[in-house]
Amino acid sequence: MLPFRFVIVGSGNISRTYLDGVSNLAEAEVVGLVSRRGRRPPGLPTSVSVYRALAEVDVPFDAVILA
C-alpha cells in the first residue's frame, strides 16, 4: 500500500505538531511544506521539500494540511 502524502501549508509552530503527528503514522508522509519566506524551518527533514506557494509543489500529494 502506498503512503498517503501530505503537503503542509504554513511553517509556524503548529506545523511542527502536524509534521510530528504524520511522521508517527506508517501509512502517511509529509512530502512538502509551503512557507511564504521559502525558508526551511529548523529541524525539518531533508526529505521534505520547501516551496513558496502551493502551485509550485512539484511532487505528487494526496491532501493539504493548513497550519
C-alpha positions as CSV (number, residue, x, y, z in Angstrom):
1,M,0.0,0.0,0.0
2,L,1.4,3.4,-0.9
3,P,1.6,6.0,1.8
4,F,-0.9,8.9,1.9
5,R,1.2,12.0,1.0
6,F,0.6,15.4,2.7
7,V,1.7,18.9,2.0
8,I,1.7,21.3,5.0
9,V,0.8,24.9,4.2
10,G,2.4,27.1,6.9
11,S,5.7,26.9,8.7
12,G,4.7,28.3,12.1
13,N,4.8,26.4,15.4
14,I,1.7,24.3,14.7
15,S,3.2,22.9,11.5
16,R,5.8,21.1,13.7
17,T,2.9,19.4,15.5
18,Y,1.3,18.2,12.3
19,L,4.7,17.1,11.0
20,D,5.4,15.1,14.1
21,G,1.9,13.6,14.0
22,V,2.1,12.5,10.4
23,S,5.6,11.1,11.0
24,N,4.1,8.7,13.6
25,L,1.8,7.1,11.0
26,A,3.3,4.3,9.0
27,E,0.9,4.8,6.1
28,A,1.4,8.6,5.7
29,E,4.2,11.0,5.0
30,V,4.8,14.7,4.5
31,V,6.3,15.4,1.1
32,G,6.3,19.2,1.1
33,L,6.0,22.3,3.2
34,V,4.8,25.7,1.9
35,S,6.3,28.8,3.5
36,R,5.8,32.4,2.4
37,R,9.5,33.0,3.0
38,G,10.6,29.9,1.2
39,R,12.9,29.0,4.1
40,R,13.5,25.6,5.6
41,P,12.4,25.6,9.2
42,P,14.9,24.3,11.7
43,G,14.7,20.5,12.2
44,L,12.6,19.9,9.0
45,P,13.8,16.6,7.5
46,T,15.7,16.9,4.2
47,S,13.2,14.6,2.6
48,V,10.5,17.3,2.9
49,S,10.8,19.9,0.1
50,V,10.0,23.6,0.8
51,Y,8.0,25.8,-1.6
52,R,6.9,29.4,-1.6
53,A,3.4,28.6,-2.9
54,L,1.1,25.6,-3.2
55,A,1.1,26.0,-7.0
56,E,4.9,25.4,-7.0
57,V,4.7,21.9,-5.4
58,D,6.1,19.5,-8.0
59,V,5.7,16.2,-6.2
60,P,2.5,14.1,-6.1
61,F,0.4,14.6,-3.0
62,D,-3.0,13.5,-1.8
63,A,-4.0,16.2,0.7
64,V,-3.1,19.6,2.2
65,I,-2.9,20.4,5.9
66,L,-3.5,24.1,6.6
67,A,-1.4,25.0,9.6
